[in-house]
Amino acid sequence: MLIEISERVAFLRKIHLFYGLDDEALTRLAQEVEELSVPQGEVIVKQDSPADQFYMIYNGHVRIARKQDGKEVQLVQLVKDDYFGEMALVSNRRRSATATALKDTSLLILSRDDFRRLFRERRDLSYNLAVALQSRRLAQQLRFKWLRADEVVYFLARKHWIALFPKILIPFMSLFVSAGFGFAYFKVMPHFIVAFAAVGLTLAALGWLGWIILDWGNDYYVVTNRRVVWLEKVIGIYDSRQESPLHMIVSVGVEMSQLGRILDYGNVIVRTYVGRLDFAAVNHPQQAAKMVNEYWDRTKQAAVATEKTAMKNAIRSRLGLETVSELEPESESVAAARPIPKPKGRAILKILGANTLKMRYETDEGIVYRKHWMALFLSAWISALGTLVFLGFFFSRLYQLYFDPERSLFFKTGARVDAIALLCLGGMVLFFGGFLFRFLDWSNDKFEITDNQIIDIDRKPLGTETRNAAQLEDILGTKYERKGLLGNLFNYGYVYITVGGSKLIFEDVRDPAGVQADINRRREARVAKKTQAAVAIERERMADWLVAYHRNAEEFRAAEEEKRNHTNDAA
């Protein structure tokens, strides 16, 4: 396969590494790159081999894997318009992983010397490369557990170091104050209290400073091949992941102050149908915005390609020709969202109450969540404690009555019971009734995810039931939060689901990040199913048109021929 220079230029123009090159420079670069065709299953580069080339995937599918402790670990799968091999060229080291073609693949290759020369001569391009390298290094270090098996991190950044300055001002001032106390101890007032104040304030300021730095390092901005994500975490207090699918993006912009222009930092504003995600104070914001735009454009192009393929297959099907598949196979994330067959006997366990205390369990209809046990504890601990206290008093009173011959549980007349025992028993029943009410209220509050809906069920004991539901395909965005020390320690919190102009809230659920992932997986499966249904309808519609055309084609040609002959005769 020979790729024309114009096609190479169009390909290179889409890759963010080369943003800033004009048409002439892109043409020269297109002439420098070499083409390589790799059949399915063949190794492109091998781990620990010398790094001498930079690879861009013009067409195909490439698997990147690394051998660790005798086992092969898949790092990522790359597709058309992705690239690899730049990290080893920049760091001047051997290949850290093996790249293998998963299907017939066409690559464009830039030699090590040409790659280094390009980014050395064009300093503006070096910023593009810096953002890409930083993203890949952070992605390798962090290995987010919430990523799907088929998900690729393309952009990953944290806040610029300048964002630390306003927060560390007070701790630094505290250090100066503690230094003043130290000076006073040695020069003016050598008293124990002054020394204690100096040491205590120093330790507090240093601890505060360390906490701020750790907190700064816990906020991340992520763009994958599926979604844009804002991770925000305050150690021990708050943990949130706000995200939106790439196709929900409306626009991407940049905001920079005068200081930001000097130090090259600013805000990347990603506007979606449900609001905006602010990538605050990121380094090289212009380049970062271009990366987000690139992968957003890819999503739009993929949607167009899907539509074209569906239309082509609709036509071929009615013509009796074999259909073609130009789409990627169904992703693991979508397949994972399908209902899993349940083993026999599950219904019996359900009748016996096997799910009564579970915070998450699966049924034939979907996934059911209850509030975390900590939510039950916080609402019912007074009732539970009161029940235990009065139960203890009751048994203590029985013990006293048993060993005291002058007393009995029932008075000798038999008409009345012991007043203290009755009071303890009444208090125990009262508090136990309160505990039972709160337990049933906790047990009756459920959040469900089915194949088509999310449902929030709130049923009061002996009272009314409120049921809020929304279709999965109507979900515009999701966000989870873990607040407070208990929320982070016991891993529970809130999941906010935006549907149109309203929100559904899954409250106090265990592992809110996992709940969010369940919702997104089921939503993707639902959208994929509806998309397939829409494609089928379009296929049938186009097929009907073609059948009607073929049935009337001969009649149309005959009428046209008759008209032409009539015109000739008249002439």
C-alpha positions in Angstrom: 0.0 0.0 0.0 1.5 3.3 -1.1 0.1 6.4 0.7 0.0 9.5 -1.3 1.8 12.6 0.0 -1.5 14.5 0.3 -3.0 11.7 2.4 0.1 11.7 4.6 -0.2 15.4 5.1 -3.9 15.1 6.0 -3.0 12.3 8.5 -0.1 14.3 10.1 -2.3 17.4 10.5 -4.7 15.5 12.8 -1.9 14.5 15.3 -1.5 17.0 18.1 2.3 16.6 18.2 2.5 18.5 14.9 0.1 21.3 15.7 1.9 24.5 14.6 3.4 23.2 11.4 2.2 24.9 8.2 1.4 23.1 5.0 4.9 23.4 3.6 6.5 22.0 6.8 3.9 19.2 6.9 4.7 18.3 3.3 8.4 18.1 4.1 7.6 15.9 7.1 5.3 13.7 4.9 8.2 13.2 2.5 10.5 12.2 5.3 8.3 9.5 6.9 8.5 5.9 5.7 5.7 3.5 5.3 5.6 0.0 6.8 2.9 -2.7 6.4 2.8 -5.2 9.3 0.6 -8.3 9.0 -1.6 -9.5 11.8 0.3 -11.1 14.7 3.8 -9.8 13.7 5.9 -8.0 16.3 6.7 -4.4 15.4 9.2 -3.6 18.2 10.4 -5.9 20.9 11.0 -5.1 24.5 14.7 -4.2 25.4 15.5 -3.6 21.7 17.2 -0.4 20.6 15.0 2.6 20.1 15.6 4.1 16.6 12.1 4.9 15.2 8.9 6.7 16.0 5.7 5.0 14.9 2.3 6.4 13.8 -0.7 4.1 13.1 -2.2 5.1 9.7 -4.5 2.1 9.8 -4.8 -0.9 12.1 -4.6 -2.0 15.7 -1.5 -2.4 17.9 -1.1 -4.1 21.3 1.5 -2.8 23.7 2.6 -5.3 26.4 5.5 -5.7 28.8 7.0 -8.7 30.5 7.1 -8.4 34.3 8.2 -11.1 36.7 7.9 -13.7 33.9 4.4 -12.7 32.9 3.2 -10.6 30.0 1.1 -7.6 31.1 -0.9 -5.7 28.5 -0.4 -1.9 28.9 -2.7 -0.5 26.2 -4.2 -1.2 22.8 -3.7 1.6 20.2 -5.7 2.2 17.0 -5.7 4.4 14.0 -4.2 7.9 14.5 -2.4 6.8 17.7 1.4 6.8 18.0 4.1 5.1 20.1 7.8 4.9 20.6 8.4 8.5 21.5 9.3 8.0 25.2 12.3 5.7 24.5 13.6 8.2 21.9 13.3 11.2 24.2 14.9 9.4 27.2 17.5 7.6 25.0 16.9 4.2 26.4 15.8 0.8 25.1 12.2 -0.2 24.4 10.3 -0.8 27.6 7.5 -2.9 26.0 6.7 -5.0 22.9 4.3 -3.8 20.2 2.4 -6.4 18.2 -0.1 -5.9 15.3 -3.5 -7.3 16.2 -4.6 -7.0 12.6 -3.0 -5.9 9.3 -1.6 -2.5 10.2 -0.1 0.3 8.2 2.5 2.5 9.9 4.2 5.7 9.1 7.7 5.8 10.6 10.0 8.7 11.5 13.6 7.9 12.2 15.2 8.8 15.5 17.5 11.5 14.0 14.6 13.1 12.1 12.4 13.0 15.2 15.0 14.7 17.4 15.8 17.2 14.8 12.2 18.2 14.3 11.5 18.9 18.0 14.9 20.5 18.5 14.4 23.0 15.7 10.8 23.8 16.4 10.6 24.8 20.0 6.8 25.4 19.7 6.4 21.7 18.9 8.4 20.7 22.0 5.5 21.9 24.2 3.2 19.5 22.3 5.6 16.7 23.0 6.0 17.7 26.7 2.3 17.5 27.3 2.1 14.0 25.7 5.1 12.7 27.6 3.8 14.0 30.9 0.5 12.4 30.3 1.9 9.0 29.5 4.4 9.0 32.4 1.6 9.9 34.9 -0.7 7.3 33.4 2.0 4.6 33.8 2.6 5.7 37.4 -1.0 5.9 38.6 -2.8 3.0 36.8 -6.3 4.1 37.7 -8.3 1.1 38.7 -11.6 2.6 37.4 -10.3 2.5 33.8 -11.9 -0.2 31.6 -9.9 -2.9 29.9 -10.3 -1.2 26.5 -9.8 2.4 27.7 -6.7 4.4 26.7 -5.5 7.5 28.6 -4.5 10.1 26.1 -4.2 13.2 28.3 -3.5 13.3 32.1 -2.4 16.4 34.0 -2.4 17.9 37.5 -2.4 21.5 38.5 0.5 23.8 37.8 2.9 24.4 40.8 1.8 28.0 40.8 -1.5 26.8 42.2 0.3 25.9 45.4 1.3 29.5 46.2 -2.0 30.9 47.7 -2.4 27.8 49.8 1.1 27.6 51.3 1.2 31.3 52.2 -0.3 30.9 55.7 1.9 27.9 56.6 5.0 29.8 55.5 3.9 32.8 57.6 3.5 30.4 60.5 7.1 29.3 60.0 8.2 32.9 60.3 6.2 33.3 63.5 7.7 30.2 64.9 11.2 31.5 64.0 10.2 34.7 65.9 9.4 32.6 69.0 12.7 30.8 68.6 14.6 34.1 68.4 12.7 35.3 71.5 13.6 32.1 73.4 17.3 32.5 72.8 17.6 36.3 73.0 14.8 37.7 75.1 12.6 35.2 77.0 14.3 31.8 77.7 11.1 30.3 79.0 9.7 26.8 78.5 6.4 28.0 77.2 8.1 30.1 74.4 10.2 27.1 73.3 7.1 24.9 73.4 5.2 27.4 71.2 8.1 27.6 68.8 8.5 23.8 68.4 4.7 23.2 68.3 4.0 25.9 65.7 6.9 24.7 63.5 5.7 21.1 63.5 2.1 22.2 62.8 3.2 24.5 59.9 5.4 21.7 58.4 2.6 19.2 58.7 0.1 21.6 57.2 2.6 22.4 54.3 3.1 18.6 53.7 -0.7 18.0 53.7 -1.2 20.9 51.1 1.5 19.4 48.8 -0.1 16.0 49.0 -3.5 17.4 48.4 -2.2 19.3 45.4 -0.9 16.1 43.9 -4.3 14.3 44.2 -6.2 16.4 41.7 -6.1 15.1 38.1 -7.6 15.9 34.7 -8.0 13.0 32.4 -9.0 12.5 28.8 -9.4 8.9 27.5 -10.7 7.5 24.3 -14.2 7.4 25.9 -14.6 10.3 28.3 -13.3 13.4 30.0 -12.7 13.1 33.7 -12.0 15.5 36.6 -10.6 13.7 39.7 -10.7 15.8 42.9 -9.6 14.6 46.3 -9.0 16.2 49.7 -7.2 13.6 51.9 -9.6 12.1 54.4 -12.4 14.6 53.7 -13.5 14.6 50.0 -13.2 12.3 47.0 -14.9 13.0 43.7 -14.8 11.9 40.1 -16.8 14.0 37.6 -17.0 12.8 34.1 -18.8 13.1 30.8 -18.6 11.0 27.6 -16.5 12.6 24.8 -19.5 12.8 22.5 -21.2 15.0 25.1 -18.6 17.8 24.7 -19.9 21.0 23.2 -16.7 23.1 23.0 -13.2 23.3 24.4 -11.6 26.7 25.3 -8.7 28.2 27.2 -8.6 31.0 29.9 -5.2 32.5 30.8 -4.3 35.5 33.0 -1.4 37.8 32.3 0.8 35.8 34.8 -0.5 32.6 33.1 0.8 33.9 29.7 4.2 34.5 31.2 4.5 31.2 33.0 2.5 29.2 30.4 -0.4 28.0 32.6 -4.1 28.5 32.5 -7.6 26.9 32.6 -8.8 24.5 29.9 -12.6 24.8 29.9 -14.5 21.7 28.6 -18.1 22.6 28.1 -20.6 19.7 27.9 -24.4 19.4 27.7 -24.5 19.2 31.5 -22.2 22.1 32.3 -18.5 22.6 32.3 -15.4 20.8 33.5 -12.6 23.2 34.5 -9.1 21.9 34.1 -7.7 24.5 36.4 -4.2 25.9 36.3 -2.7 23.2 33.9 0.7 23.5 32.3 0.8 24.4 28.6 -3.0 25.0 28.4 -3.0 25.7 24.6 -1.4 22.3 23.8 -3.6 20.6 26.4 -6.8 22.0 24.7 -5.5 20.9 21.3 -5.2 17.3 22.7 -8.7 17.4 24.0 -10.0 18.7 20.7 -8.1 16.0 18.8 -9.8 13.2 20.7 -13.1 14.9 20.6 -12.8 15.2 16.8 -12.0 11.5 16.7 -15.2 10.6 18.4 -17.2 12.7 15.9 -15.4 11.1 13.0 -16.0 7.6 14.5 -19.7 8.4 14.7 -19.8 9.4 11.0 -17.8 6.3 10.0 -20.3 4.1 11.9 -23.2 5.8 10.1 -21.6 5.3 6.7 -20.9 1.6 7.3 -24.4 1.0 8.5 -25.8 2.7 5.3 -23.4 0.6 3.1 -24.5 -2.6 4.7 -28.1 -1.7 4.4 -27.7 -1.3 0.6 -25.6 -4.5 0.2 -28.1 -6.6 2.3 -31.1 -5.8 0.1 -29.0 -6.4 -3.0 -28.2 -9.9 -1.8 -24.5 -9.1 -1.4 -22.3 -10.0 1.5 -22.1 -7.3 4.2 -18.8 -5.8 5.2 -17.6 -4.9 8.7 -15.4 -1.8 9.1 -16.3 -1.3 12.7 -14.3 -2.3 15.7 -15.6 -5.3 17.6 -17.8 -4.7 20.6 -15.8 -3.4 23.5 -15.2 -5.4 26.6 -16.9 -2.7 28.7 -20.1 -3.1 26.7 -20.0 -6.9 26.8 -19.4 -6.8 30.5 -22.6 -4.9 31.0 -24.8 -7.7 29.7 -26.8 -9.6 32.3 -25.0 -12.6 33.7 -27.0 -15.8 34.0 -27.8 -16.5 37.6 -27.2 -19.9 39.1 -30.2 -22.0 40.0 -31.4 -21.8 43.6 -30.9 -18.0 43.8 -34.7 -17.5 44.2 -34.7 -19.8 47.2 -31.9 -17.8 48.8 -33.8 -14.6 48.2 -36.9 -16.0 49.9 -34.8 -17.0 52.9 -33.5 -13.4 53.2 -30.0 -13.8 51.8 -30.0 -10.3 50.4 -31.4 -8.6 53.5 -28.1 -7.1 54.7 -26.3 -6.9 51.4 -25.2 -3.4 50.2 -24.9 -4.7 46.6 -26.4 -7.7 45.0 -27.5 -8.8 41.5 -30.9 -10.0 40.4 -32.3 -11.2 37.1 -33.4 -7.6 36.4 -30.1 -5.9 37.3 -28.0 -4.6 40.2 -29.5 -3.4 43.5 -27.7 -1.2 46.0 -28.6 -0.3 49.6 -27.1 2.4 51.7 -23.9 1.7 53.5 -24.1 0.1 57.0 -22.5 3.3 58.3 -25.6 5.2 57.3 -27.7 2.7 59.3 -25.3 3.1 62.2 -25.4 6.9 62.2 -29.2 6.9 62.1 -29.9 4.0 64.6 -27.0 4.0 67.0 -29.0 5.8 69.7 -31.9 3.3 69.4 -29.5 0.4 69.4 -27.6 1.6 72.4 -30.8 2.4 74.3 -32.1 -1.1 73.6 -28.9 -2.7 74.9 -28.8 -0.5 78.0 -32.4 -1.2 79.0 -31.9 -4.9 78.2 -28.9 -4.9 80.5 -31.0 -3.1 83.2 -33.8 -5.6 82.7 -31.5 -8.7 83.2 -29.8 -7.0 86.1 -33.2 -6.5 87.7 -34.1 -10.1 87.1 -30.8 -11.2 88.7 -31.6 -9.1 91.8 -35.1 -10.5 92.1 -33.9 -14.1 91.7 -31.5 -13.9 94.6 -33.7 -11.7 96.9 -36.3 -13.9 98.7 -38.1 -10.7 99.8 -38.8 -9.8 96.2 -40.2 -11.4 93.1 -40.9 -10.4 89.6 -44.6 -10.6 90.4 -45.8 -9.2 93.7 -47.2 -11.8 96.1 -50.7 -10.6 95.3 -50.0 -11.6 91.7 -51.8 -8.5 90.5 -48.8 -6.4 89.6 -45.3 -6.9 88.2 -42.2 -5.3 89.6 -42.3 -1.6 88.5 -38.5 -1.3 87.8 -38.5 -4.5 85.6 -41.6 -3.3 83.8 -39.9 0.1 83.2 -36.8 -1.5 81.9 -38.8 -3.8 79.6 -40.9 -0.9 78.3 -37.8 1.2 77.6 -36.2 -1.7 75.8 -39.3 -2.2 73.6 -39.5 1.5 72.9 -35.9 1.8 71.8 -36.0 -1.5 69.9 -39.1 -0.3 68.1 -37.1 2.8 67.0 -34.2 0.7 65.9 -36.5 -1.7 63.9 -38.1 1.3 62.2 -34.7 2.7 61.1 -33.5 -0.7 60.1 -36.6 -1.3 57.9 -36.3 2.2 56.5 -32.6 1.5 55.6 -33.4 -1.8 54.1 -36.3 -0.4 52.1 -34.3 2.4 50.5 -32.9 0.8 47.3 -31.1 2.0 44.2 -31.4 -0.2 41.1 -29.7 -0.3 37.7 -31.5 -2.4 35.1 -30.7 -2.9 31.4 -32.8 0.2 30.6 -33.3 2.2 33.7 -31.9 3.6 36.9 -34.4 3.6 39.8 -34.4 5.3 43.2 -36.9 3.6 45.6 -37.7 5.2 48.9 -40.2 3.2 51.0 -41.1 4.2 54.5 -42.1 1.4 56.9 -46.0 1.3 57.0 -45.9 4.4 54.9 -45.7 5.5 51.3 -43.3 4.5 48.6 -41.6 7.0 46.3 -40.1 5.7 43.0 -38.0 7.9 40.7 -36.7 6.4 37.5 -34.9 7.5 34.4 -33.9 5.8 31.1 -30.2 5.0 30.9 -29.9 6.6 27.5 -31.2 9.9 28.9 -28.2 10.2 31.3 -26.1 13.2 30.4 -23.4 12.9 33.1 -22.4 11.3 36.4 -20.4 12.4 39.4 -19.5 10.7 42.7 -18.4 12.1 46.0 -17.0 10.7 49.2 -17.1 13.3 52.0 -15.6 13.4 55.4 -13.3 11.1 57.3 -16.0 8.3 57.6 -16.8 8.5 53.9 -13.2 8.0 52.9 -12.4 5.5 55.7 -15.4 3.2 54.9 -15.6 4.0 51.2 -19.1 5.3 50.9 -20.7 8.4 49.4 -23.1 9.9 46.9 -23.5 9.3 43.1 -25.2 12.2 41.2 -26.8 11.3 37.9 -27.8 14.2 35.7 -30.9 13.5 33.6 -32.1 16.4 31.5 -32.6 19.4 33.9 -32.9 17.2 37.0 -30.7 14.9 39.1 -31.1 11.5 40.7 -29.0 10.9 43.8 -27.8 7.5 45.0 -27.2 8.3 48.6 -24.6 6.7 51.0 -23.8 3.8 48.7 -20.8 1.7 49.2 -17.9 2.2 46.7 -19.5 5.2 44.8 -16.8 5.0 42.2 -17.9 1.4 41.4 -21.5 2.4 41.3 -20.7 5.2 38.9 -18.8 2.6 36.7 -21.8 0.2 36.8 -24.1 3.0 35.7 -21.8 4.1 32.8 -21.3 0.5 31.6 -25.0 -0.2 31.5 -25.6 3.1 29.9 -23.1 2.4 27.1 -24.7 -1.0 26.6 -28.1 0.5 26.3 -26.9 3.2 23.9 -25.1 0.7 21.8 -28.3 -1.5 21.7 -30.4 1.5 20.6 -27.8 2.5 18.0 -27.9 -1.0 16.6 -31.7 -0.8 16.4 -31.5 2.6 14.7 -29.1 1.2 12.2 -31.4 -1.8 11.5 -34.3 0.6 10.9 -32.2 2.7 8.5 -31.1 -0.5 6.7 -34.6 -1.6 6.1 -35.7 1.8 4.9 -32.8 2.0 2.4 -33.5 -1.6 1.3 -37.1 -0.7 0.6 -36.0 2.2 -1.5 -33.6 0.0 -3.5 -36.2 -2.7 -4.1 -38.6 0.0 -5.3 -35.9 1.4 -7.6 -35.0 -2.0 -9.1 -38.6 -2.9 -9.7 -39.2 0.3 -11.6 -35.8 0.7 -13.2 -36.7 -1.1 -16.4 -40.0 0.8 -16.7 -38.1 4.1 -16.3 -35.6 3.1 -18.9 -38.3 2.0 -21.3 -40.2 5.3 -20.8 -37.1 7.3 -21.4 -36.2 5.3 -24.5 -39.8 5.8 -25.9 -39.6 9.5 -25.2 -36.2 9.8 -27.0 -37.5 7.9 -30.0 -40.6 10.1 -30.1 -38.4 13.2 -30.1 -36.3 11.8 -32.9 -39.3 11.0 -35.0 -40.7 14.5 -34.5 -37.4 16.0 -35.6 
